[in-house]
Amino acid sequence: MAFTDRLSLVHGIQALALVTTLAGVVIWTPLLLTSAQSHTPAVVPQALAARSDNPALQWFSNVPAAVQIKVSGVLAGAQGAVAILSLNDGPPRSFLPGERLGPGMRLAAIEGDAVVIERGGEQQRVKLDKLPDAPALPVLTGP
């Protein structure tokens, strides 16, 4: 009789919670500790390179980002040469030979009519934009 007096509703709820917790541990432990098989298809490197316009993919890629380079001008002086470049339609900035243009890109050389850009070990020659021929202006001074 003394045993039934100690059994109450609160003790029954605690016992039920303990049994539920133990059942959860028994069920979930093997599920969480086993390694899952990967079902992702193998990606061909060419397909990954074709999608390189996505900025999130470029964060984790070893491939240099695609950058539009416009050569506005080159200057040569006694101290060396300077190239004036616009990157991705940005404002023109000056760069020295050997200077980094972006991740994986650097200005390799400055020539008289072009610059040489090195991207991932490959060199690319970008020509200087030429100004259009000026129209003939009339003479404004009198005889």
Secondary structure, 3 states (H helix, E strand, C coil): CHHHHHCCHHHHHHHHHHHHHHHHHHHHHHHHHCCCCCCCCCCCHHHHHHCCCCHHHHHCCCCCCCCCEEEEEEEEECCEEEEEEEECCCCCEEECCCCEEECCEEEEEECCCEEEEEECCEEEEEEECCCCCCCCCCCCCCC
